Amino acid sequence: MQQIKVDAALGEKLAGLKGQAVLVDEQGRALGFFSPLQEPTKVEELQLEPPGTLEESEELRKRARENPGRPLEKF
């Protein structure tokens, strides 16, 4: 995932948000969305990549289709 370093003023504005925001440029064009984290966290501490490979995910899906478990009404 790419990173964009923001200046201190914008960083404070973004850190003060309580919910999602649309980022717009000076002409009012939407650039993207911003979702604040619950707590400020160092980038190194974030899990930005999925924990497994695509092949591992496919294998888990295949197993789930083969053995879907019990219907909820049996609980």
N, C-alpha and C positions, 0 to 999 in steps of 0.2 A: 504494500500500500504506500502511496506517495505521501510525503509530509510537506506542509507549507508552514513556515515559521511566521508568526504574526508579531506585530510590534506590541509594546506593553499596553498601549491604550485600547487596542482592539482585543487583546487578551483579557483585559479586565472586563470589557463589555460582555465578551463571550462567557467568561467564568461566572458572571452575575445572572445569566439566564436560568430560568427555572424549567424551561421546556424547549422543544425544538424551535428552530428559526430558519427562515429562508434568507440566504445571503444574496444581496443585490449589489450591482455596481452603481456608479454615479448616474447612469442613464436609466436606472430602474430595471435593468435586465437581471433575471434570476440566474445566479451562478451555481447554486447548489443548496444543500440542506446542512444544517449543523445540529447535532444532538449532543448536549452536554453530558459528561460523565457524572455520576453521583458524587464522586470525590476526585480531585485532581490526582493523576497517576502518571508516573514516569513511563515514557514510551516503551522502555525495555521491559516493563512489567506487564504490558498488554499482550494478550494472545491474539495476534493479527492474522495468523494463518490457521486453517483448520487443523485439528489434532492428528488426523490421519490422512492417508493418501486417497485419491479418487477410487483406486482399486479396492481399498479396505472398506470404503463407504458402500460400494456396489456389492461387495461380499456380505455386508451386514443387511442390506436391503434384500438380497437373495435369500438369506437365512430367515428373515422375518416373513417373507412370502411363503416359504416352505413350512414354517412352523409359526403360525400367527398367534398361538396361545388360546386361552379360553375366552368365550364371549363374556361381556361385562355382566349380563344378567345372571351368570352362574356365581357371582360373588355375593 
